[in-house]
Amino acid sequence: MFDFHTLFSHICHQDPERSFLFLWDPPFLCARCTGFYSGIIIGSGYLLIKTKLKLKYLLIITGFSLVIVAINVGIERIFLIDTGNAIRAITGLFAGICVGGLFVQNFKKEGL
């Protein structure tokens, strides 16, 4: 049988306290990674359909989303405040949508 836990261990810390255990137990992905990788799929799919989005705006939005993730991580690490799995997933989702959009934008630019 294929071991998803081992596969995903290379891209996520899989901390049970930071995971949606109702999705899988033991966790394959933490809440932020669940949002991030889901967002990549959503963002890629969206920009495959929508063709008119300027790269400049996409880069600005991506930078903003990554700053939000960094702020969230900073709040958790520096101030030891647990923002919860929902916030982790939402910030990850927002960043993932933007990163997925950048992937598609790059492939469209290259003509792949």
Phi, psi and omega in degrees: 000144182288134183259095180295325182300315179293318180301311183283347180295342179278345182238000183206148179285340175059035179292119182302326180291340181248027184234159173271093184291343177287344177276320181196145179216116002290157186290139172276321183223148173285175182298315182295317179292325176300313177295317184297309183288328173295319179296322177300317179296314181295312181296320178295314180298318181297313183283345171291328180274312181269121186259345185256085173218119184291136181301323180303314180291321179296320178295319179296313180296320179296315178300316178299316182295322179289328174295319179298317178298316180297320178297316179299315178296318178299317178300318181290320185278315186280312184266357179055040177257125179275110182278349175093158183293327180296316179294319177301315181294319181294315179294321176296319180297313180300314179295319180296319177301316180293315180295318176300320177297321178295321177301310182295317180301319180294317179294322177295320181296320182280348180079023180273000000 
